[in-house]
Amino acid sequence: MASEESETSGSKTTRSYTIMKADTQEALELAKKWWSNRSVPSYVSVRRLDKERLTEFVEVYNRCFIASPDPFCPLTNEQAAHLDTEGIFIADLWGQIAGFIACFVERRQMSVFGEITGIGVLPSRRRRGIATALIQRAVEYFLAAGVDEVYCEVYEKNIPSQMLILAYGFKEVGRRSVPIVSSLEDPETDLPGGKIMRRLGLRPRPGCEGCRDL
């Protein structure tokens, strides 16, 4: 895989993302198969993000990404207030948010497809089936919306996320390279926190040029 140190686009260094696609029904069946010989712990529940819990969500979101290799810039409470929480689900563990998944449905002419724009589980809460529970809920959401295929992009250096996504029927269908530029150089540079922020139409904050933006 190309790395940000070695891959260049013109005079700019780039970061590479793997574009992955899965059949929605297949992903759901694989998620259910994972649980077939297990039981979801009673203390884990997945639900849609409530606006009243945005502050807690922001804290968990930032903690998840700061511990991952993904390019990242902290999400603020002000930015989160603009989120459309329709497709954002959280995993509650003992009454506290332990992880999240962000989903969006795209409708273009005759096609409808889903996109997972972010998934994260707190490091201390991993290996408890939380990511699987989140993916299962996301796929159910996509199926209810009439989605046949689901896409996601995974940062090339995030091997754990790639392995997780592959386990649910996702296959690589392409690559996307993003020039590493500051918001001062290019006001259209990708947004803090990845696609979840790009969906809000927000731009990197002044002084955040050194963050791990996409």
ZAMARGU-4260 file (C-alpha; in steps of 0.2 Angstrom, whole numbers, plus 5000, padded with zeros to 4 digits):
<rodrens>
0) 5000/5000/5000 | 5006/5018/4997 | 5010/5028/5012 | 5008/5047/5014 | 5027/5048/5015
5) 5029/5040/4998 | 5014/5044/4987 | 5014/5061/4979 | 5001/5070/4967 | 5010/5083/4957
10) 5020/5093/4971 | 5008/5088/4985 | 5010/5073/4996 | 4994/5062/4997 | 4985/5050/5009
15) 4977/5035/5001 | 4960/5027/5006 | 4953/5010/5001 | 4935/5011/4994 | 4925/4996/4999
20) 4908/4989/4994 | 4896/4976/5001 | 4879/4969/4997 | 4868/4975/5011 | 4859/4958/5014
25) 4875/4948/5014 | 4883/4960/5027 | 4867/4958/5038 | 4868/4939/5037 | 4887/4939/5041
30) 4883/4950/5056 | 4870/4939/5062 | 4881/4923/5059 | 4894/4931/5071 | 4881/4932/5084
35) 4874/4914/5081 | 4884/4906/5094 | 4885/4921/5105 | 4872/4931/5115 | 4872/4950/5115
40) 4877/4956/5132 | 4862/4963/5141 | 4872/4978/5146 | 4875/4983/5127 | 4861/4992/5118
45) 4862/5001/5101 | 4851/5016/5098 | 4850/5031/5087 | 4860/5046/5094 | 4849/5058/5104
50) 4853/5077/5102 | 4853/5078/5121 | 4869/5067/5122 | 4879/5076/5109 | 4892/5082/5122
55) 4895/5064/5127 | 4896/5059/5109 | 4909/5072/5105 | 4920/5066/5119 | 4919/5048/5113
60) 4921/5052/5095 | 4937/5061/5098 | 4944/5048/5110 | 4940/5034/5097 | 4949/5044/5083
65) 4964/5050/5093 | 4968/5032/5097 | 4967/5027/5078 | 4979/5029/5064 | 4966/5039/5054
70) 4969/5057/5049 | 4959/5066/5062 | 4954/5084/5068 | 4944/5085/5084 | 4925/5087/5083
75) 4918/5102/5093 | 4901/5103/5102 | 4897/5118/5090 | 4900/5107/5075 | 4891/5092/5082
80) 4875/5103/5085 | 4873/5103/5066 | 4874/5084/5064 | 4859/5075/5056 | 4857/5061/5069
85) 4845/5051/5058 | 4859/5038/5053 | 4870/5040/5068 | 4869/5026/5081 | 4878/5024/5097
90) 4882/5008/5108 | 4877/5010/5126 | 4888/5000/5138 | 4882/5001/5156 | 4873/5018/5152
95) 4888/5026/5144 | 4892/5028/5125 | 4906/5015/5121 | 4905/5017/5102 | 4896/5024/5087
100) 4893/5022/5068 | 4888/5035/5056 | 4877/5031/5041 | 4870/5040/5026 | 4859/5036/5012
105) 4862/5043/4995 | 4848/5044/4981 | 4854/5047/4964 | 4842/5046/4950 | 4837/5027/4949
110) 4850/5021/4962 | 4850/5021/4981 | 4866/5016/4991 | 4872/5018/5008 | 4888/5024/5015
115) 4896/5021/5032 | 4906/5037/5035 | 4913/5033/5052 | 4914/5019/5065 | 4923/5019/5082
120) 4924/5010/5098 | 4933/5016/5114 | 4949/5006/5116 | 4944/5000/5133 | 4928/4993/5127
125) 4934/4984/5112 | 4933/4965/5109 | 4915/4965/5117 | 4905/4963/5100 | 4901/4982/5100
130) 4907/4985/5083 | 4897/4970/5076 | 4882/4976/5085 | 4884/4993/5077 | 4887/4986/5060
135) 4871/4975/5062 | 4861/4990/5067 | 4868/5000/5052 | 4864/4987/5039 | 4846/4985/5046
140) 4844/5004/5044 | 4851/5003/5026 | 4839/4989/5022 | 4824/4999/5028 | 4829/5013/5017
145) 4829/5002/5002 | 4848/5001/5000 | 4856/4987/4990 | 4874/4991/4992 | 4884/4999/5005
150) 4901/5008/5003 | 4914/5014/5015 | 4932/5021/5014 | 4945/5015/5025 | 4962/5024/5028
155) 4976/5013/5021 | 4985/5012/5037 | 4970/5007/5048 | 4973/4988/5046 | 4961/4984/5061
160) 4947/4993/5052 | 4951/4985/5036 | 4950/4968/5043 | 4934/4972/5052 | 4925/4978/5036
165) 4931/4963/5026 | 4923/4951/5039 | 4906/4958/5034 | 4907/4955/5015 | 4915/4971/5010
170) 4927/4970/4995 | 4939/4983/4988 | 4933/4992/4973 | 4945/5007/4971 | 4956/5019/4979
175) 4955/5037/4983 | 4970/5048/4985 | 4968/5065/4995 | 4982/5079/4994 | 4988/5084/5011
180) 4985/5103/5011 | 4981/5115/5024 | 4964/5125/5024 | 4974/5141/5021 | 4981/5133/5005
185) 4964/5126/4999 | 4948/5131/5007 | 4940/5116/5000 | 4951/5104/5008 | 4943/5089/5016
190) 4935/5092/5033 | 4940/5088/5051 | 4935/5071/5057 | 4932/5064/5039 | 4916/5062/5029
195) 4905/5064/5044 | 4911/5082/5045 | 4911/5084/5026 | 4892/5080/5026 | 4889/5096/5037
200) 4897/5108/5024 | 4909/5113/5037 | 4927/5119/5034 | 4943/5117/5045 | 4944/5129/5059
205) 4958/5142/5059 | 4973/5136/5069 | 4968/5118/5065 | 4979/5116/5049 | 4992/5105/5058
210) 4978/5093/5064 | 4977/5076/5056 | 4964/5081/5043 | 4959/5070/5029
</rodrens>
